[in-house]
């Protein structure tokens, strides 16, 4: 089950009826459905046009489209090259801007915390998973959802530390959380913020 609805997957070899499964788990399905509907209601109704507000590190910035040599940003605005928008779309140009900025910022934070934590990661991959913000492979690849760049910087740091900690502790046991708390003492509050505000970090309907 995800935000789009309920899907029952049954192995071909199993003589199980999907309807029976749903009936037996009706309470759980209803509860999850309400949760996802509530999540949908919190999703910003974004329009991809000049003048719209888009968050970057927790600060809403006005989208400006103008003739310029490169995309840029200041404390109040995100400025997109008009030629880049004309070649694709506002949405695509803005996503490309976010991804570029996310790679630079997240790599910098990962390098900083990796040194402090005494760990080494292989590489960082940017993804856009609907239900996950990050993961760490056994080979040392840190995968981060590029949309986290829309969250406040302290939330970004929590996510980076969380995934780097998996290089030492691969499960979410007591030792894992103790390691995370050494670098992010308020990790529980930040994890709660991410759970409660994840809908605000939806970029477009494609993320649903």
C-alpha positions in Angstrom: 0.0 0.0 0.0 1.2 3.5 -0.8 -0.2 7.0 -1.3 -1.8 5.9 -4.6 -3.9 3.1 -3.1 -3.9 -0.6 -2.1 -2.3 -3.3 -4.2 -2.5 -7.0 -3.2 0.4 -9.1 -4.5 -0.1 -12.8 -4.4 2.3 -15.5 -5.7 0.9 -17.5 -8.5 1.4 -20.7 -6.6 -0.8 -19.6 -3.7 -4.5 -20.3 -3.7 -5.4 -17.2 -1.8 -8.2 -14.8 -2.6 -7.4 -11.1 -2.7 -10.8 -10.2 -1.4 -10.4 -12.4 1.6 -7.0 -10.8 2.5 -8.5 -7.3 2.3 -11.5 -8.3 4.5 -9.2 -9.8 7.1 -7.1 -6.6 7.2 -9.9 -4.1 6.7 -9.1 -2.1 9.8 -5.5 -1.7 8.8 -6.4 -0.8 5.2 -8.9 1.9 6.4 -6.4 3.3 8.8 -3.7 3.6 6.2 -6.1 5.0 3.7 -7.0 7.8 6.1 -3.4 8.5 6.7 -2.6 8.8 3.0 -5.6 11.0 2.4 -4.4 13.3 5.2 -1.0 13.3 3.6 -2.5 14.3 0.2 -4.4 17.2 1.8 -1.1 18.7 3.0 0.6 18.5 -0.4 1.2 22.1 -1.7 -0.8 23.1 -4.8 2.2 24.2 -6.8 2.0 26.0 -10.1 5.2 26.1 -12.1 5.3 29.7 -13.2 7.1 32.9 -12.3 6.0 34.3 -8.9 5.4 30.9 -7.3 7.1 30.2 -4.0 9.4 27.2 -3.7 11.4 26.2 -0.6 15.1 25.8 -0.4 16.7 24.7 2.9 13.4 25.6 4.6 13.1 29.1 3.2 10.4 29.9 0.6 11.9 31.7 -2.4 10.1 33.4 -5.3 10.6 31.8 -8.7 12.0 34.3 -11.2 12.5 33.6 -14.9 14.7 36.1 -16.8 17.4 36.3 -19.5 20.6 35.4 -17.7 23.7 33.3 -18.3 23.1 30.8 -15.5 20.6 29.8 -12.9 21.2 31.5 -9.5 19.7 32.0 -6.1 19.7 34.5 -3.3 18.0 34.7 0.1 14.6 35.6 -1.5 14.6 34.3 -5.0 15.4 31.4 -7.3 16.4 32.7 -10.7 16.1 30.5 -13.8 17.6 31.1 -17.2 14.8 32.0 -19.6 16.5 30.0 -22.3 16.6 26.9 -20.2 12.9 27.2 -19.5 12.1 27.7 -23.2 14.2 24.6 -24.1 12.3 22.3 -21.7 9.8 23.7 -19.2 9.7 25.6 -15.9 9.2 22.3 -14.0 12.2 20.6 -15.7 14.5 23.6 -15.4 13.6 24.0 -11.7 14.1 20.3 -11.0 17.5 20.4 -12.7 18.4 23.4 -10.6 17.3 21.6 -7.4 19.3 18.5 -8.3 22.4 20.4 -9.1 22.3 22.4 -5.8 21.3 19.3 -3.9 24.3 17.3 -5.1 26.7 20.1 -4.2 25.2 20.8 -0.8 24.6 17.1 0.2 28.1 16.1 -0.8 29.6 18.9 1.3 27.5 17.9 4.3 28.3 14.2 3.8 32.1 14.9 3.5 32.0 17.1 6.7 30.1 14.5 8.8 32.0 11.5 7.4 35.2 13.1 8.6 33.7 13.8 12.1 32.3 10.3 12.3 35.4 8.6 11.1 33.7 6.8 8.2 34.2 6.8 4.4 31.4 6.4 1.9 31.9 5.3 -1.7 29.6 7.8 -3.5 26.4 9.7 -3.3 23.4 9.0 -5.6 20.4 11.3 -5.9 17.0 9.7 -6.2 13.4 10.6 -6.0 11.7 7.8 -4.2 8.1 8.3 -3.1 8.4 6.8 0.3 12.1 6.9 1.2 14.4 9.8 2.0 17.7 7.9 2.1 19.5 4.6 2.2 23.0 3.2 2.5 24.2 0.1 0.6 26.7 -2.4 1.9 29.1 -1.2 -0.7 29.1 2.3 0.8 26.8 4.1 -1.6 24.7 6.8 0.1 21.4 7.3 -1.7 19.5 10.5 -0.9 16.2 11.9 -2.1 17.1 15.2 -3.8 13.8 16.7 -2.5 15.3 16.8 1.0 17.1 20.0 -0.2 13.7 21.8 0.3 13.8 21.0 4.1 15.5 23.1 6.7 19.3 22.5 7.0 19.0 20.8 10.4 16.7 18.2 8.8 19.2 17.7 6.0 22.0 17.1 8.5 19.9 14.6 10.4 19.3 12.6 7.2 23.0 12.7 6.2 24.1 11.5 9.7 21.4 8.8 9.7 22.7 7.3 6.5 26.4 7.7 7.3 25.7 5.9 10.6 24.7 2.8 8.7 28.2 2.5 7.5 29.0 1.5 11.1 25.7 0.1 12.3 23.5 -1.5 9.5 20.4 -1.9 11.6 18.3 0.5 13.7 19.3 -0.9 17.1 20.3 0.9 20.2 23.9 1.3 19.1 22.8 2.9 15.9 20.7 5.5 17.6 23.4 6.2 20.1 25.8 6.9 17.3 23.4 9.2 15.6 22.7 11.1 18.9 26.4 11.8 19.2 26.2 14.1 16.2 22.5 15.0 16.2 21.3 15.0 19.8 17.8 16.2 18.7 17.5 13.4 16.2 14.1 12.3 17.4 12.6 15.8 16.9 14.1 16.0 13.5 12.8 12.6 12.5 9.4 13.6 13.8 9.5 16.8 11.7 10.4 14.8 8.6 7.5 12.4 9.1 5.0 15.2 9.9 6.1 17.6 7.1 7.1 15.2 4.3 4.1 16.3 2.3 5.5 19.9 2.1 8.5 18.5 0.3 6.5 17.1 -2.6 7.8 18.8 -5.7 5.0 17.8 -8.1 2.2 15.3 -8.6 4.7 12.9 -10.1 6.0 12.3 -6.6 2.7 11.0 -5.4 
